[in-house]
Amino acid sequence: MGENNILNKKIKLLKILSEGCKIHPAYRAHRKATGRCNECVIVWNARLELNALDES
C-alpha cells in the first residue's frame, strides 16, 4: 500500500470517527460497541482499523 493510500484511508476512518453515531451521539468508541446499533459497530470498527494502521 502506498503512502498516499494509507493517508487517504486514515482520513476516511477519522471522518467516520468524527461523525460518530447519529443515534447515540455520546458513543465515541472508547469501548467495544454492544452490537445492537449498526452505526456504533461501524464507528468501533473504524477505530480498530485506524489503530491497526498506526501500529504498522
PDB file with one MODEL, atoms N, CA, C and O in Angstrom:
MODEL        1
ATOM      1  N   MET A   1       0.851  -1.177   0.000  1.00  0.00           N
ATOM      2  CA  MET A   1       0.000   0.000   0.000  1.00  0.00           C
ATOM      3  C   MET A   1       0.896   1.239   0.000  1.00  0.00           C
ATOM      4  O   MET A   1       1.817   1.338   0.811  1.00  0.00           O
ATOM      5  N   GLY A   2       0.631   2.174  -0.899  1.00  0.00           N
ATOM      6  CA  GLY A   2       1.432   3.385  -0.960  1.00  0.00           C
ATOM      7  C   GLY A   2       1.104   4.344   0.165  1.00  0.00           C
ATOM      8  O   GLY A   2       0.074   4.227   0.829  1.00  0.00           O
ATOM      9  N   GLU A   3       2.003   5.296   0.365  1.00  0.00           N
ATOM     10  CA  GLU A   3       1.815   6.253   1.453  1.00  0.00           C
ATOM     11  C   GLU A   3       0.549   7.086   1.258  1.00  0.00           C
ATOM     12  O   GLU A   3      -0.156   7.382   2.222  1.00  0.00           O
ATOM     13  N   ASN A   4       0.260   7.464   0.005  1.00  0.00           N
ATOM     14  CA  ASN A   4      -0.966   8.229  -0.271  1.00  0.00           C
ATOM     15  C   ASN A   4      -2.209   7.421   0.048  1.00  0.00           C
ATOM     16  O   ASN A   4      -3.178   7.956   0.587  1.00  0.00           O
ATOM     17  N   ASN A   5      -2.190   6.133  -0.281  1.00  0.00           N
ATOM     18  CA  ASN A   5      -3.339   5.280   0.004  1.00  0.00           C
ATOM     19  C   ASN A   5      -3.575   5.151   1.508  1.00  0.00           C
ATOM     20  O   ASN A   5      -4.718   5.161   1.966  1.00  0.00           O
ATOM     21  N   ILE A   6      -2.494   5.032   2.268  1.00  0.00           N
ATOM     22  CA  ILE A   6      -2.611   4.915   3.723  1.00  0.00           C
ATOM     23  C   ILE A   6      -3.182   6.196   4.304  1.00  0.00           C
ATOM     24  O   ILE A   6      -4.061   6.157   5.165  1.00  0.00           O
ATOM     25  N   LEU A   7      -2.679   7.344   3.827  1.00  0.00           N
ATOM     26  CA  LEU A   7      -3.189   8.619   4.328  1.00  0.00           C
ATOM     27  C   LEU A   7      -4.660   8.807   3.986  1.00  0.00           C
ATOM     28  O   LEU A   7      -5.435   9.285   4.814  1.00  0.00           O
ATOM     29  N   ASN A   8      -5.047   8.434   2.776  1.00  0.00           N
ATOM     30  CA  ASN A   8      -6.454   8.544   2.374  1.00  0.00           C
ATOM     31  C   ASN A   8      -7.332   7.641   3.225  1.00  0.00           C
ATOM     32  O   ASN A   8      -8.435   8.035   3.605  1.00  0.00           O
ATOM     33  N   LYS A   9      -6.862   6.440   3.530  1.00  0.00           N
ATOM     34  CA  LYS A   9      -7.607   5.509   4.369  1.00  0.00           C
ATOM     35  C   LYS A   9      -7.765   6.080   5.781  1.00  0.00           C
ATOM     36  O   LYS A   9      -8.843   6.004   6.370  1.00  0.00           O
ATOM     37  N   LYS A  10      -6.676   6.654   6.321  1.00  0.00           N
ATOM     38  CA  LYS A  10      -6.735   7.255   7.652  1.00  0.00           C
ATOM     39  C   LYS A  10      -7.724   8.417   7.688  1.00  0.00           C
ATOM     40  O   LYS A  10      -8.478   8.567   8.649  1.00  0.00           O
ATOM     41  N   ILE A  11      -7.719   9.231   6.645  1.00  0.00           N
ATOM     42  CA  ILE A  11      -8.657  10.357   6.569  1.00  0.00           C
ATOM     43  C   ILE A  11     -10.088   9.853   6.569  1.00  0.00           C
ATOM     44  O   ILE A  11     -10.946  10.409   7.254  1.00  0.00           O
ATOM     45  N   LYS A  12     -10.347   8.802   5.805  1.00  0.00           N
ATOM     46  CA  LYS A  12     -11.692   8.231   5.739  1.00  0.00           C
ATOM     47  C   LYS A  12     -12.126   7.707   7.115  1.00  0.00           C
ATOM     48  O   LYS A  12     -13.255   7.945   7.544  1.00  0.00           O
ATOM     49  N   LEU A  13     -11.232   6.998   7.795  1.00  0.00           N
ATOM     50  CA  LEU A  13     -11.543   6.444   9.109  1.00  0.00           C
ATOM     51  C   LEU A  13     -11.735   7.545  10.150  1.00  0.00           C
ATOM     52  O   LEU A  13     -12.627   7.452  10.994  1.00  0.00           O
ATOM     53  N   LEU A  14     -10.908   8.580  10.096  1.00  0.00           N
ATOM     54  CA  LEU A  14     -11.053   9.697  11.028  1.00  0.00           C
ATOM     55  C   LEU A  14     -12.364  10.437  10.811  1.00  0.00           C
ATOM     56  O   LEU A  14     -12.973  10.932  11.760  1.00  0.00           O
ATOM     57  N   LYS A  15     -12.790  10.510   9.561  1.00  0.00           N
ATOM     58  CA  LYS A  15     -14.079  11.155   9.266  1.00  0.00           C
ATOM     59  C   LYS A  15     -15.227  10.355   9.883  1.00  0.00           C
ATOM     60  O   LYS A  15     -16.160  10.933  10.442  1.00  0.00           O
ATOM     61  N   ILE A  16     -15.157   9.033   9.781  1.00  0.00           N
ATOM     62  CA  ILE A  16     -16.180   8.178  10.394  1.00  0.00           C
ATOM     63  C   ILE A  16     -16.195   8.384  11.901  1.00  0.00           C
ATOM     64  O   ILE A  16     -17.260   8.495  12.508  1.00  0.00           O
ATOM     65  N   LEU A  17     -15.004   8.435  12.507  1.00  0.00           N
ATOM     66  CA  LEU A  17     -14.916   8.631  13.958  1.00  0.00           C
ATOM     67  C   LEU A  17     -15.432  10.007  14.370  1.00  0.00           C
ATOM     68  O   LEU A  17     -16.086  10.146  15.404  1.00  0.00           O
ATOM     69  N   SER A  18     -15.137  11.016  13.566  1.00  0.00           N
ATOM     70  CA  SER A  18     -15.570  12.365  13.936  1.00  0.00           C
ATOM     71  C   SER A  18     -17.079  12.525  13.818  1.00  0.00           C
ATOM     72  O   SER A  18     -17.690  13.247  14.606  1.00  0.00           O
ATOM     73  N   GLU A  19     -17.684  11.858  12.843  1.00  0.00           N
ATOM     74  CA  GLU A  19     -19.138  11.942  12.689  1.00  0.00           C
ATOM     75  C   GLU A  19     -19.853  11.150  13.774  1.00  0.00           C
ATOM     76  O   GLU A  19     -20.931  11.542  14.222  1.00  0.00           O
ATOM     77  N   GLY A  20     -19.261  10.043  14.197  1.00  0.00           N
ATOM     78  CA  GLY A  20     -19.853   9.234  15.255  1.00  0.00           C
ATOM     79  C   GLY A  20     -21.176   8.619  14.855  1.00  0.00           C
ATOM     80  O   GLY A  20     -21.495   8.511  13.671  1.00  0.00           O
ATOM     81  N   CYS A  21     -21.935   8.221  15.846  1.00  0.00           N
ATOM     82  CA  CYS A  21     -23.237   7.596  15.633  1.00  0.00           C
ATOM     83  C   CYS A  21     -24.323   8.652  15.776  1.00  0.00           C
ATOM     84  O   CYS A  21     -24.365   9.384  16.764  1.00  0.00           O
ATOM     85  N   LYS A  22     -25.198   8.723  14.784  1.00  0.00           N
ATOM     86  CA  LYS A  22     -26.278   9.707  14.828  1.00  0.00           C
ATOM     87  C   LYS A  22     -27.341   9.347  15.869  1.00  0.00           C
ATOM     88  O   LYS A  22     -28.003  10.227  16.419  1.00  0.00           O
ATOM     89  N   ILE A  23     -27.498   8.055  16.133  1.00  0.00           N
ATOM     90  CA  ILE A  23     -28.490   7.596  17.098  1.00  0.00           C
ATOM     91  C   ILE A  23     -27.972   7.757  18.528  1.00  0.00           C
ATOM     92  O   ILE A  23     -28.726   8.105  19.437  1.00  0.00           O
ATOM     93  N   HIS A  24     -26.679   7.499  18.714  1.00  0.00           N
ATOM     94  CA  HIS A  24     -26.056   7.577  20.040  1.00  0.00           C
ATOM     95  C   HIS A  24     -24.900   8.577  19.990  1.00  0.00           C
ATOM     96  O   HIS A  24     -23.743   8.168  19.890  1.00  0.00           O
ATOM     97  N   PRO A  25     -25.186   9.868  20.055  1.00  0.00           N
ATOM     98  CA  PRO A  25     -24.125  10.870  19.905  1.00  0.00           C
ATOM     99  C   PRO A  25     -23.063  10.819  21.005  1.00  0.00           C
ATOM    100  O   PRO A  25     -21.963  11.336  20.809  1.00  0.00           O
ATOM    101  N   ALA A  26     -23.358  10.221  22.137  1.00  0.00           N
ATOM    102  CA  ALA A  26     -22.376  10.139  23.218  1.00  0.00           C
ATOM    103  C   ALA A  26     -21.353   9.026  22.972  1.00  0.00           C
ATOM    104  O   ALA A  26     -20.321   8.996  23.641  1.00  0.00           O
ATOM    105  N   TYR A  27     -21.611   8.110  22.029  1.00  0.00           N
ATOM    106  CA  TYR A  27     -20.694   6.999  21.783  1.00  0.00           C
ATOM    107  C   TYR A  27     -19.487   7.504  20.998  1.00  0.00           C
ATOM    108  O   TYR A  27     -19.630   8.030  19.895  1.00  0.00           O
ATOM    109  N   ARG A  28     -18.304   7.341  21.574  1.00  0.00           N
ATOM    110  CA  ARG A  28     -17.069   7.797  20.947  1.00  0.00           C
ATOM    111  C   ARG A  28     -16.056   6.678  20.766  1.00  0.00           C
ATOM    112  O   ARG A  28     -14.867   6.949  20.597  1.00  0.00           O
ATOM    113  N   ALA A  29     -16.500   5.429  20.798  1.00  0.00           N
ATOM    114  CA  ALA A  29     -15.669   4.254  20.544  1.00  0.00           C
ATOM    115  C   ALA A  29     -14.531   4.105  21.555  1.00  0.00           C
ATOM    116  O   ALA A  29     -13.434   3.671  21.204  1.00  0.00           O
ATOM    117  N   HIS A  30     -14.796   4.466  22.804  1.00  0.00           N
ATOM    118  CA  HIS A  30     -13.805   4.229  23.855  1.00  0.00           C
ATOM    119  C   HIS A  30     -13.881   2.793  24.350  1.00  0.00           C
ATOM    120  O   HIS A  30     -12.916   2.272  24.908  1.00  0.00           O
ATOM    121  N   ARG A  31     -15.024   2.156  24.145  1.00  0.00           N
ATOM    122  CA  ARG A  31     -15.184   0.748  24.488  1.00  0.00           C
ATOM    123  C   ARG A  31     -15.931   0.072  23.334  1.00  0.00           C
ATOM    124  O   ARG A  31     -16.536   0.741  22.496  1.00  0.00           O
ATOM    125  N   LYS A  32     -15.880  -1.241  23.304  1.00  0.00           N
ATOM    126  CA  LYS A  32     -16.490  -2.000  22.219  1.00  0.00           C
ATOM    127  C   LYS A  32     -17.995  -1.744  22.156  1.00  0.00           C
ATOM    128  O   LYS A  32     -18.669  -1.639  23.181  1.00  0.00           O
ATOM    129  N   ALA A  33     -18.503  -1.646  20.926  1.00  0.00           N
ATOM    130  CA  ALA A  33     -19.936  -1.455  20.729  1.00  0.00           C
ATOM    131  C   ALA A  33     -20.683  -2.726  21.131  1.00  0.00           C
ATOM    132  O   ALA A  33     -20.151  -3.832  21.025  1.00  0.00           O
ATOM    133  N   THR A  34     -21.920  -2.553  21.593  1.00  0.00           N
ATOM    134  CA  THR A  34     -22.698  -3.709  22.048  1.00  0.00           C
ATOM    135  C   THR A  34     -23.145  -4.588  20.887  1.00  0.00           C
ATOM    136  O   THR A  34     -23.416  -5.773  21.078  1.00  0.00           O
ATOM    137  N   GLY A  35     -23.225  -4.025  19.697  1.00  0.00           N
ATOM    138  CA  GLY A  35     -23.664  -4.790  18.534  1.00  0.00           C
ATOM    139  C   GLY A  35     -25.121  -4.599  18.219  1.00  0.00           C
ATOM    140  O   GLY A  35     -25.610  -5.124  17.219  1.00  0.00           O
ATOM    141  N   ARG A  36     -25.831  -3.857  19.049  1.00  0.00           N
ATOM    142  CA  ARG A  36     -27.253  -3.613  18.806  1.00  0.00           C
ATOM    143  C   ARG A  36     -27.480  -2.475  17.819  1.00  0.00           C
ATOM    144  O   ARG A  36     -28.553  -2.382  17.221  1.00  0.00           O
ATOM    145  N   CYS A  37     -26.491  -1.614  17.640  1.00  0.00           N
ATOM    146  CA  CYS A  37     -26.613  -0.473  16.741  1.00  0.00           C
ATOM    147  C   CYS A  37     -25.541  -0.591  15.655  1.00  0.00           C
ATOM    148  O   CYS A  37     -24.347  -0.594  15.953  1.00  0.00           O
ATOM    149  N   ASN A  38     -25.969  -0.686  14.404  1.00  0.00           N
ATOM    150  CA  ASN A  38     -25.015  -0.852  13.302  1.00  0.00           C
ATOM    151  C   ASN A  38     -24.061   0.324  13.173  1.00  0.00           C
ATOM    152  O   ASN A  38     -22.881   0.131  12.882  1.00  0.00           O
ATOM    153  N   GLU A  39     -24.551   1.538  13.383  1.00  0.00           N
ATOM    154  CA  GLU A  39     -23.678   2.710  13.266  1.00  0.00           C
ATOM    155  C   GLU A  39     -22.582   2.697  14.321  1.00  0.00           C
ATOM    156  O   GLU A  39     -21.438   3.047  14.032  1.00  0.00           O
ATOM    157  N   CYS A  40     -22.918   2.298  15.536  1.00  0.00           N
ATOM    158  CA  CYS A  40     -21.903   2.195  16.594  1.00  0.00           C
ATOM    159  C   CYS A  40     -20.858   1.144  16.234  1.00  0.00           C
ATOM    160  O   CYS A  40     -19.670   1.338  16.495  1.00  0.00           O
ATOM    161  N   VAL A  41     -21.281   0.049  15.645  1.00  0.00           N
ATOM    162  CA  VAL A  41     -20.351  -1.007  15.232  1.00  0.00           C
ATOM    163  C   VAL A  41     -19.423  -0.486  14.141  1.00  0.00           C
ATOM    164  O   VAL A  41     -18.234  -0.804  14.144  1.00  0.00           O
ATOM    165  N   ILE A  42     -19.938   0.303  13.214  1.00  0.00           N
ATOM    166  CA  ILE A  42     -19.119   0.882  12.142  1.00  0.00           C
ATOM    167  C   ILE A  42     -18.066   1.813  12.739  1.00  0.00           C
ATOM    168  O   ILE A  42     -16.907   1.787  12.325  1.00  0.00           O
ATOM    169  N   VAL A  43     -18.466   2.633  13.710  1.00  0.00           N
ATOM    170  CA  VAL A  43     -17.530   3.545  14.371  1.00  0.00           C
ATOM    171  C   VAL A  43     -16.461   2.742  15.107  1.00  0.00           C
ATOM    172  O   VAL A  43     -15.279   3.076  15.028  1.00  0.00           O
ATOM    173  N   TRP A  44     -16.858   1.697  15.816  1.00  0.00           N
ATOM    174  CA  TRP A  44     -15.895   0.862  16.544  1.00  0.00           C
ATOM    175  C   TRP A  44     -14.908   0.201  15.588  1.00  0.00           C
ATOM    176  O   TRP A  44     -13.705   0.186  15.852  1.00  0.00           O
ATOM    177  N   ASN A  45     -15.408  -0.346  14.478  1.00  0.00           N
ATOM    178  CA  ASN A  45     -14.537  -0.997  13.501  1.00  0.00           C
ATOM    179  C   ASN A  45     -13.573   0.003  12.868  1.00  0.00           C
ATOM    180  O   ASN A  45     -12.429  -0.339  12.572  1.00  0.00           O
ATOM    181  N   ALA A  46     -14.031   1.235  12.661  1.00  0.00           N
ATOM    182  CA  ALA A  46     -13.144   2.269  12.124  1.00  0.00           C
ATOM    183  C   ALA A  46     -12.012   2.549  13.104  1.00  0.00           C
ATOM    184  O   ALA A  46     -10.863   2.729  12.701  1.00  0.00           O
ATOM    185  N   ARG A  47     -12.341   2.586  14.386  1.00  0.00           N
ATOM    186  CA  ARG A  47     -11.304   2.822  15.409  1.00  0.00           C
ATOM    187  C   ARG A  47     -10.284   1.683  15.418  1.00  0.00           C
ATOM    188  O   ARG A  47      -9.081   1.932  15.491  1.00  0.00           O
ATOM    189  N   LEU A  48     -10.754   0.442  15.345  1.00  0.00           N
ATOM    190  CA  LEU A  48      -9.841  -0.702  15.335  1.00  0.00           C
ATOM    191  C   LEU A  48      -8.933  -0.672  14.110  1.00  0.00           C
ATOM    192  O   LEU A  48      -7.733  -0.932  14.208  1.00  0.00           O
ATOM    193  N   GLU A  49      -9.518  -0.352  12.952  1.00  0.00           N
ATOM    194  CA  GLU A  49      -8.738  -0.310  11.715  1.00  0.00           C
ATOM    195  C   GLU A  49      -7.698   0.823  11.753  1.00  0.00           C
ATOM    196  O   GLU A  49      -6.569   0.655  11.293  1.00  0.00           O
ATOM    197  N   LEU A  50      -8.094   1.968  12.304  1.00  0.00           N
ATOM    198  CA  LEU A  50      -7.152   3.093  12.416  1.00  0.00           C
ATOM    199  C   LEU A  50      -6.009   2.719  13.354  1.00  0.00           C
ATOM    200  O   LEU A  50      -4.851   3.023  13.068  1.00  0.00           O
ATOM    201  N   ASN A  51      -6.321   2.065  14.466  1.00  0.00           N
ATOM    202  CA  ASN A  51      -5.279   1.623  15.395  1.00  0.00           C
ATOM    203  C   ASN A  51      -4.321   0.650  14.711  1.00  0.00           C
ATOM    204  O   ASN A  51      -3.110   0.716  14.921  1.00  0.00           O
ATOM    205  N   ALA A  52      -4.863  -0.247  13.899  1.00  0.00           N
ATOM    206  CA  ALA A  52      -4.021  -1.219  13.187  1.00  0.00           C
ATOM    207  C   ALA A  52      -3.108  -0.523  12.182  1.00  0.00           C
ATOM    208  O   ALA A  52      -1.952  -0.915  12.017  1.00  0.00           O
ATOM    209  N   LEU A  53      -3.621   0.506  11.510  1.00  0.00           N
ATOM    210  CA  LEU A  53      -2.797   1.249  10.550  1.00  0.00           C
ATOM    211  C   LEU A  53      -1.690   2.009  11.267  1.00  0.00           C
ATOM    212  O   LEU A  53      -0.580   2.126  10.749  1.00  0.00           O
ATOM    213  N   ASP A  54      -1.981   2.519  12.437  1.00  0.00           N
ATOM    214  CA  ASP A  54      -0.973   3.266  13.194  1.00  0.00           C
ATOM    215  C   ASP A  54       0.129   2.356  13.708  1.00  0.00           C
ATOM    216  O   ASP A  54       1.274   2.788  13.846  1.00  0.00           O
ATOM    217  N   GLU A  55      -0.201   1.102  13.992  1.00  0.00           N
ATOM    218  CA  GLU A  55       0.796   0.157  14.500  1.00  0.00           C
ATOM    219  C   GLU A  55       1.742  -0.320  13.414  1.00  0.00           C
ATOM    220  O   GLU A  55       2.893  -0.658  13.693  1.00  0.00           O
ATOM    221  N   SER A  56       1.267  -0.349  12.183  1.00  0.00           N
ATOM    222  CA  SER A  56       2.128  -0.877  11.104  1.00  0.00           C
ATOM    223  C   SER A  56       3.008   0.165  10.485  1.00  0.00           C
ATOM    224  O   SER A  56       3.776  -0.138   9.572  1.00  0.00           O
TER     225      SER A  56
ENDMDL
END
